[in-house]
């Protein structure tokens, strides 16, 4: 029986269940070990921890646990002995904001304090070398506290900001102080502290309120000069990129630094942070020419490093803003300096790439740098047109075993054009690719199980990149994500049948991922509910249909409720839909195919637990515009008909 279960395909989740798999797939955290992290593939057992021992023994026990093991440790808010568990969770990298918030709330209950007090205690307690990436996350939580709560902690914030402690902790404290102190008073305070002004200006990168940041510009502007001490100058340059409302002055000052060859990569990153629609057009040509001269001086062996990439990215963006007769030669000049390098990232806790469109020239090589800033593993895979669904489904059936090149969840298929290894949180990977010789649209996606239907984009291969960029806008720096609510679209639903493109609706039905689980007309599979008659099912109420898409877990039909089934013996639990049952047999569907509907003797299943959430992800429409959502709904309303535009009534 054990071998039978080992061969059975498991229903791999699409988003919500994928999040649950994070700690089974993420590598163990090693607090005292520099060994390279690798994805865990074994079953995680609940550890036995003795919390009534000496604090140093307790800390030693907890420090030996991986992240996924740590989350399995018993923890309650009823006794102080559980505080070290919550402190350990708070101090670990690669945990989500929600997990940290829960740990803070628990500590506040145990210690009879509040979240602000516990954040400050954690900032003082943590060693940034042993907890990389944690202090910035705690800083975000600190800045999310209400001003009244911060005001009560002003003395503690000033103590933390003024001490010669970890920069991340000091910057968090300074950023919080900007919300409760005037700029002049805070500058005076900082000037008396070690590296105070430097840490204050760096803290402005954490401040979301534009007027609050801009209040420091008069002082900051005086520091944007070559003669300013290096650390302070660089801090001021970085903060200058966030000076909303002062863009012309920032461009003028930073342009002089570029012309003098001072901190050019730092300046490039600061200027890239400024909104492009605020760039002063008269200054762009001169700055572009100065950047080009600096770029030419970079040695060839350094032209794939981040400093050079930032410099050339700014130069290319400047060229795209210039008139064609000036911009095209400048862009070609930057392009001639080396192989084009494209950077791609993962948005934290959103399961989206930060670019949904990449444009390259047919037959030309490029290098993709994928930087995973998320809290779960991701990869990047480029596929032949029309092959992404086939590759995505195949990847979900693969065991977590690296192939001969070290890649995971990458099917052995000629339809896979390129792929990176599985990239753990906070890490990056590079892959050299030669663009297809034939122009066209080539899909890319993350093929970690459950991700490919949501985390995807398009590599557009064009005959002449310069010609394309001269006619089209620059590639979007990040996808436009809208957390749509029913109220945002309700007024437009009454005119759903007027002027909508059913052809575009069908394309979206495929590209958004609906087609992998639902059937509409002749398209899709019968895995989730049938959508061909979804509007009649809801009596033609478009709001009701849209509500089910926006909130898929609000109402789950019994047939499509996912269960976690526990087999007898030592087999791992698996997830599936309970299709039917009788006195002796359970019929379970473990994936979107007829051959994945299987019968199991009841005696071989010793437990089943209904899952609270639908396997359909919330936020499927977050990358779509209002018009796209309405086109998709119009397509569903016609029961899958396409090839025309909805007629006006």
PEDASUL-V102787 format. One record per run of one state. SS is the DSSP state (A for helix, B for strand, O for the rest). FROM is the first residue (numbers start at 1). TO is the last residue. Records with the same first field share a line. If there is no record, write none. Layout:
# PEDASUL-V102787
SS=FROM-TO, FROM-TO
This chain:
# PEDASUL-V102787
O=1-1, 8-15, 21-21, 26-54, 64-66, 71-79, 91-96, 112-114, 126-133, 144-146, 153-153, 163-166, 178-182, 192-195, 207-209, 215-216, 222-229, 241-246, 260-263, 274-275, 279-280, 297-299, 303-305, 322-323, 336-339, 347-352, 354-356, 362-364, 372-377, 379-380, 384-387, 397-415, 420-422, 424-427, 435-439, 446-455, 463-464, 472-485, 494-500, 512-513, 517-518, 521-522, 525-533, 538-541, 551-557, 561-561, 568-573, 582-584, 590-593, 611-625, 638-644, 646-649
A=2-7, 16-20, 22-25, 55-63, 67-70, 80-90, 97-111, 115-125, 134-143, 147-152, 154-162, 167-177, 183-191, 196-206, 210-214, 217-221, 230-240, 247-259, 264-273, 276-278, 281-296, 300-302, 306-321, 324-335, 388-396, 465-471, 486-493, 502-511, 514-516, 534-537, 542-550, 558-560, 594-596, 602-604, 626-637
B=340-346, 353-353, 357-361, 365-371, 378-378, 381-383, 416-419, 423-423, 428-434, 440-445, 456-462, 501-501, 519-520, 523-524, 562-567, 574-581, 585-589, 597-601, 605-610, 645-645
